[in-house]
Structure formats: structure tokens, C-alpha cells
Amino acid sequence: MTVIYTKVGAGTIVPEVTAPQASDITINSTGPDKFLGTTLEDQLKQKKATTLVLTGTAANGAVLFTGSQATLRGFTVVVATDGISSATPFNTFLASYQLLQFPANPDNKPLAEKAVTLSRSDLITFK
């Protein structure tokens, strides 16, 4: 398992919350799509990643756009709904709804290939 941290500009990762380990990846990104203008895709391919688990703030920004772009790049995506947030509960709800629409997984089939599945952190296991 590899953890990827994103920073906006000169932003910092709060070590009291969770500090990156030596094997983790940190990318700098200013927009909601963490693939755009970064080496994220290359680094994931080097790690032979096929399934991504996403969490984060701005569910209607970074989680939505990065999750959608990941599926277009051939990754299977799981979003831990108890690990996302937005400025309002409605924005989080709408982002969750939109993530299941493209590519289509409206029934939220678990681990749908090249699509997004919504789950909870207590239901996710790692190999």
C-alpha cells in the first residue's frame, strides 16, 4: 500500500494527523484534478497500482475530479465516504452522487472496474 499526499502550493501536511512515510508520495497540485500537471499517474503506474482509495476534503473538488480522472486512466476507485467532506453536507452528497454517474456505477457495485465505488473505511481492506 502506498499513501499519496497532495499539497496546494506551499501548504503543509500536519504531522500530528499523519506524517508521510518514506515509501509515500507527496505531490504539489493547485487544482482539483491531482493528475493535471503532476507526475501522479506515472508514480501510480511505477507502483503497479490498479485500485485507488480516495479520501479528502473538498469532496466536490479534489475527490470528485481526481476520482473521475483516475477511472478515465483505467484505475478502479473506492471512495471512503466517512473520509470525505465539503463546505456543506449537500456538496458532499452531490459529489458522491456524481462519482457514481461517470463512468456509470449507479448501483454502487463493489470494485466495479474502471469506475467508482462508494464505501466506508471500516469496510476497506488492503492486500
C-alpha positions as CSV (number, residue, x, y, z in Angstrom):
1,M,0.0,0.0,0.0
2,T,1.2,3.5,-0.9
3,V,-0.2,6.7,0.6
4,I,-0.2,9.8,-1.6
5,Y,-0.4,13.2,0.0
6,T,-1.2,16.3,-2.0
7,K,-0.3,19.9,-1.1
8,V,-1.6,23.1,-2.6
9,G,1.3,25.4,-3.2
10,A,3.4,25.8,-0.1
11,G,0.8,24.1,2.0
12,T,1.9,21.8,4.8
13,I,0.9,18.3,5.9
14,V,0.1,18.3,9.6
15,P,2.4,15.7,11.2
16,E,0.1,15.3,14.2
17,V,-2.6,14.0,11.9
18,T,-0.4,11.7,9.8
19,A,3.1,12.1,8.6
20,P,4.2,10.7,5.3
21,Q,6.4,7.6,5.5
22,A,9.5,7.1,3.3
23,S,7.5,5.0,0.8
24,D,4.7,7.5,0.5
25,I,4.3,10.0,-2.4
26,T,3.8,13.8,-2.0
27,I,2.7,15.8,-5.0
28,N,2.1,19.5,-5.3
29,S,-1.1,20.4,-7.1
30,T,-3.1,23.6,-7.3
31,G,-6.3,22.3,-8.8
32,P,-8.9,19.8,-8.0
33,D,-7.6,17.2,-10.5
34,K,-4.5,15.8,-8.9
35,F,-3.4,14.2,-12.2
36,L,-3.3,17.5,-14.1
37,G,0.3,18.9,-14.3
38,T,1.7,16.3,-11.9
39,T,3.6,13.0,-12.0
40,L,0.8,11.2,-10.1
41,E,-0.2,8.9,-13.0
42,D,3.4,7.9,-13.6
43,Q,4.1,7.3,-9.9
44,L,1.0,5.1,-9.6
45,K,2.0,3.1,-12.6
46,Q,5.5,2.6,-11.2
47,K,3.9,1.2,-8.1
48,K,1.7,-1.0,-10.3
49,A,-1.4,0.4,-8.7
50,T,-4.8,-0.8,-10.0
51,T,-7.2,0.3,-7.3
52,L,-7.1,3.7,-5.6
53,V,-8.8,4.5,-2.3
54,L,-9.7,8.2,-2.1
55,T,-10.3,10.4,1.0
56,G,-10.0,14.1,1.5
57,T,-11.6,17.5,1.9
58,A,-13.4,19.2,-0.9
59,A,-15.3,16.2,-2.0
60,N,-16.9,18.3,-4.7
61,G,-13.5,19.3,-5.9
62,A,-10.4,17.1,-5.5
63,V,-12.2,13.9,-4.6
64,L,-14.7,14.2,-7.5
65,F,-12.2,15.3,-10.2
66,T,-9.3,13.1,-9.2
67,G,-11.7,10.1,-8.8
68,S,-13.2,10.7,-12.2
69,Q,-9.9,11.2,-13.9
70,A,-8.5,8.1,-12.3
71,T,-11.2,6.0,-13.8
72,L,-10.6,7.5,-17.3
73,R,-6.9,6.4,-16.8
74,G,-8.0,2.9,-16.1
75,F,-7.9,2.8,-12.3
76,T,-10.7,1.3,-10.2
77,V,-11.6,3.8,-7.4
78,V,-13.0,3.4,-4.0
79,V,-14.1,6.5,-2.1
80,A,-14.3,6.2,1.7
81,T,-17.4,8.3,2.3
82,D,-16.6,8.7,6.0
83,G,-13.3,10.2,5.0
84,I,-14.5,13.0,2.7
85,S,-16.0,16.4,3.5
86,S,-17.0,19.6,1.8
87,A,-18.1,23.1,2.9
88,T,-21.7,21.9,3.2
89,P,-23.3,18.4,3.6
90,F,-25.1,18.9,0.3
91,N,-21.8,19.4,-1.6
92,T,-20.6,16.1,-0.2
93,F,-23.8,14.3,-1.1
94,L,-23.8,15.7,-4.6
95,A,-20.1,14.8,-5.2
96,S,-20.9,11.2,-4.0
97,Y,-23.9,11.0,-6.4
98,Q,-21.8,12.4,-9.3
99,L,-18.9,9.9,-8.7
100,L,-21.3,7.1,-9.3
101,Q,-22.6,8.5,-12.6
102,F,-19.5,8.6,-14.7
103,P,-18.4,6.1,-15.6
104,A,-21.7,4.6,-14.6
105,N,-21.9,2.6,-11.4
106,P,-25.4,3.8,-10.3
107,D,-26.0,0.6,-8.3
108,N,-22.7,1.1,-6.4
109,K,-21.4,-2.4,-7.4
110,P,-18.3,-3.2,-5.2
111,L,-15.0,-2.7,-7.0
112,A,-16.6,-2.0,-10.4
113,E,-13.7,-2.0,-12.9
114,K,-12.6,1.5,-14.1
115,A,-15.4,3.1,-12.1
116,V,-16.0,4.5,-8.6
117,T,-17.4,2.5,-5.7
118,L,-18.6,4.3,-2.5
119,S,-17.7,2.5,0.7
120,R,-16.7,3.2,4.3
121,S,-13.3,3.0,5.9
122,D,-14.3,0.1,8.1
123,L,-15.3,-2.0,5.0
124,I,-12.0,-1.4,3.1
125,T,-9.2,-4.0,3.4
126,F,-5.7,-3.9,1.8
127,K,-3.8,-6.7,0.2
